[in-house]
Amino acid sequence: MSTIDTSVSKGVAVSACGVMAVFYVAVLYAPTGLLRMSAPVSREQFFLRRFVCAAVSTAVSVAATFYLLRLGELEGLSAMLRVFGLRSDHLWQAVMIPVSLTSLVYMSSFLCKLQAHSNSDRFGWISCLKDLPEGIARCAGNVMSWRNYVVAPITEEVVFRACMIPLLLCAGFRTSFIIFLCPMFFSLAHLNHFIELYCQGGHSFSRALFVVGFQLGYTVVFGWYAAFLFIRTGTLVAPILAHIFCNYMGLPTFHAHHFRGLEIVAFFAGGVGFFMLLFPATRPNLYNHRITECNCWQAYCILDQ
């Protein structure tokens, strides 16, 4: 595999990432603000409009990345898609390992859910399995489920990981710097929540600031993790599935009062296991064939194998 010149200046890369982040949010308000469309009459219509806007902003970001990195010089569609982490090889590793790693953070939450179901039968996991088909059907007909588990994870990971990280890598930034920088752009895409809470939701300034500040806190933490997964594995599937999983689970919880001590043990044991396995479970050679000649976006080539 021969390399091509896809270098871009640091100023252009950072500016492009900033514009992508702002555009991702701004376009959400285009239907009523720019196109002068009437206000949505239902929640479903409101979110359907936002789904279209998110798809448009994602497509624009992909096109901008394609142009700035001169990806038209690559041979074949598969080579272009690989820049964005879209690959079919090592798929089961990209699906199973990152999700299993992420689940360790939620050991206490799993225990809570198991305890909640144990009141209905002797083995709590049986109730969980019985409720699974009904839960899937309920989610399929819920617009919020499509938002949380399909549209938001896919569009956000494409824009904030698959587009931004290759740009920053090809600008010559160090991988450790990129992992901490990308969530800053990711956070910009959530600042509109402050406007919605304060200006439209009727919340006080301090309460809106607290709610959004708290949200930005765990958004930044997840952004670090998602960027880490994308850079280490070289595949977009890993951060997308981790995003979906975290959206479904929410924050780790402590609700099973009869298992309080066991919950705490599970929480810390899961956390220790997560950090111990973080690097071994994301070794680049688990997700990629060894490569001797790499383009600038393939940071996993220069990481420890």
Secondary structure, DSSP 8 states (H G I E B T S, - for coil): ---------HHHHHHHHHHHHHHHHHGGGHHHHTS-----SSHHHHHHHHHHHHHHHHHHHHHHHHHHTTGGGSSSHHHHHHHTT--STTHHHHHHHHHHHHHGGGHHHHHHHHHHHTTTSSSHHHHHHHHHHHHHHHHHT-HHHHIIIIIHHHHHHIIIIIIHHHHHHHTT--HHHHHHHHHHHHHHTTTHHHHIIIIIS---HHHHHHHHHHHHHHHHHHHHHHHHHHHHH--SHHHHHHHHHHHHH-S-----GGGHHHHHHHHHHHHHHHHHHTTGGG-GGGTS---SS--TT-GGGTS--
